[in-house]
Amino acid sequence: MVMEIKTLRDQLKVIYDWGLYTDQEIAAHVKDGSITKADFKFITGKSYDKFMSEMNEDE
């Protein structure tokens, strides 16, 4: 069976689930506008705003 992946969000979800993309790499797609914050949540299961807040605390 061949899985058809139509959107960038779906492509990123597959790659993320395979462990080939990190949360930071997915966040970069939100920053450049290619996906939304809702897409980030769909892909990672995490809130984008909370993730970025935690990233800023670590800096």
N, C-alpha and C positions, 0 to 999 in steps of 0.2 A: 504494500500500500504506500502510495506517495502522498506526503502531506503538502498541501498547497499553502504557502505563506504569502499573503497579499500585502500586508502593511509593514512599515518599518517597525512599528510597535511589536508586531508578532514575530518579526525576525529577531529583534533584540531579546524578546522573551525566550525564544529557543536558545539563543547563544548564551544568555544569562543562566538559564536552567542547566546548560551543559557545563557551566562553571568557567566559561571562557571570557566573560565580562564581569567586572567588579561593580559594586554600587557606585563608585566614583566615575567609572566609565559611562554608566547609564546616566548619572547626573550631568555629565558633560553634554549629553544629547538634549537635556532639558535646557541647559544654559544656552546652547546654540539655537534653540527653538525648533529642533527637528521632532521632538516629542513634548507632550505636556506633563505637568505635575501628576495628573491622573494616570497617565501612561507609566510614569515612574512607579507609582503605587501598584499598578497592575503587574508590572514586570518584577519588582523587588519585594512587594508586600509591605513596603515601608512608606511612611509619609516623607515626601521630598523636603518639606520645610523643616521637619524634625531632624532629618538626616543632615541637612546643611547646617542647622544650628549646632548639632553635635560635632560636625567637622570643624566648625569655627571655634568651638571650645577647645579642641585639640591643638589648635595653632598657637 
